[in-house]
Amino acid sequence: MRSSRAIFGLALSGVLICSAPVMTHAEAPARVVSMNLCTDQLAMMLAAQGQLKSVSFLASDPRSSAMADEAKAYPANRGQAEEIYLMQPDLVVAGAYTSRATVALLQRLGIRVEIFAPVTTLDDVPAQIARMGDVLGQQDKAAEVITAYDADLKAFQNEGGRSPTAVLYEANGYTSGAQSLSGQILATAGFTNLADEPTYAWGGNMPLEVLVMKAPEAVITSRPYPGGSRAEDILSHPALRATQDRRANASVSDSDWVCGTPYVLHAVAQMVSLRHTLTNGED
């Protein structure tokens, strides 16, 4: 019996002889494969029953995916051109930083690949949802999701009250400012981000000494992965622990913060709850 690699090789040589039929964008694809964590979640939200055939292996990891339970219903892929080609997709959705070699090879094989750029602002989330709705032929479902998202986001933006100071602090002392999705989540929840300065606008490493001197009212860290990591040692440093002992702190579920999907509003809600704790009795 021929190996899958032999079959793949024959398919590749065949595509050099004849062109594969190209599907028009007006047709709703029947066999969709996602190979990026964020496109996984958008596709799972919007795809019709049986339309989505596979998602990336990261989609079932609760540490990074907000839809880990839903992802268990789909076969997982590891973004390899061979395995995806053999699934016979008529559409592949991928991220801007998904393996370029895999994407290029799939395109050479005549497979339609749609690339989604990362979202860096909460206002860009509806456009991302709408685009996924367009490529899946699920515009009505996307419109419903966008309507709910816009209403919930507006409710958060209309909250009043004092804005406590906070810093997002992760492995290697990484923090996020105003030009990042995380920074926007923090601002929408009503916090004053002490990393809102040019040095950290898009994200960067803040020395622990700088963090301590800024004296934020809340230090928000990511949940550590199991096992040891030198990159995460800074999160257990005595100086940071002392800061946390004197002030509020919270661990966030990274899965809600990673992708530009409606799940970012779960992160906003968590931060709003922390802000209410800090300002209880002041408003």
Secondary structure by P-SEA (a helix, b strand, c coil): cccaaaaaaaaaaaaaacccccccccccccbbbbccaaaaaaaaaccccccccccccccccccccccccccccbbbbcccaaaaaaacccbbbbcccccaaaaaaaaaabbbbbbbcccccccaaaaaaaaaaaaacaaaaaaaaaaaaaaaaaaaaacccbbbbbbbbcccccccccccaaaaaaaaacccccccccccccbbbbcaaaaaaacccbbbbccccccccccccccccaaaaaaaaabbbbbcccccccccccaaaaaaaaaaaaaaaaacccc
